[in-house]
Amino acid sequence: YADYEQLTGGIETLYKDSADAVLANAQQAFRTAGMSANEYMETVMQFSGSLLQSVGGDTVKAAQMADMALRDMSDNANKMGTDIERLQDAYRGFARGQYTMLDNLSLGYGGTRSEMERLLKDAEAISGIHYDISSYADVVDAIHVIQTEMGITGTTAEEAATTISGSWGMLKASWENLLVSLAGGGDDIDTAVRAVFDSLLTWLGNIGPRILEVVQGIIAAIPSVIETAWPVVRDAFMSFIEE
């Protein structure tokens, strides 16, 4: 909760009138990005300065693009198997005009400025929008276009709803949000409890059929196991009796 207070203050300072939008996105990040609210805000803070500057201080647009960037990082981690911290490092580097970690995204581009320029050109060919490498917002948007073209976009939310590991990640993030809400009090507790309950039901819904299949498989295998083991057990028993 102490971290939550500090991060919320930073978001309010940077995003001003649009801070509520960022905080709302943070509360939903357990479902959309597989992150707790604290993790979401901490990551957003790492590149918000460059993002706001690149959109001319438009906090509404910056809030939207920050959310898109966070989802893209999570989607990439889920789809490509990349460690989320490596992706966060890459986005921080892009904010400083450093592209050596572009290959961390596993999108087929090397870690150089010219490779980022190639990515921007490829994204322009897809979207019809011209991207400027000096604009962090353009870089973020171009990466989103490429990931969408490759079928990466939206995989985190899909996995949270349909897979065991995805729904488990959602459950853990929603639990962390609940702990923050319990410390802070207020109306957020009810929302956090419902989020945990919904996440738990989703996880149980995903793992339940797999457990049932295992149990059914074991039951189906019992006759074969008995048939195979019985002669061995019988012979051992007879040898014992004869002795």
Buried (B, 14 or more C-beta within 10 A) or exposed (E): EEBBEBBBEBBBEBBEEBBEBBBEBBBBBBBBBBBBBBBBBBBBBBBBEBBBBBBEEBBEBBBBBBBBBBBBBBBBBBBBEBEBEBBBBBBBBBBEEBBBBBBBBBBEBEBEEEBBBBBBEBBBEEBEEEBEBEBBBBBBBBBBBBBBBBEBBBBBBBBBBEBBBBBBBBBBBBBBBBBBBEEBEEEBBEBBBEBBEBBBEBBEEBBEEEEEEEEEEEEEEEEEEEEEEEEEEEEEEEEEEEE
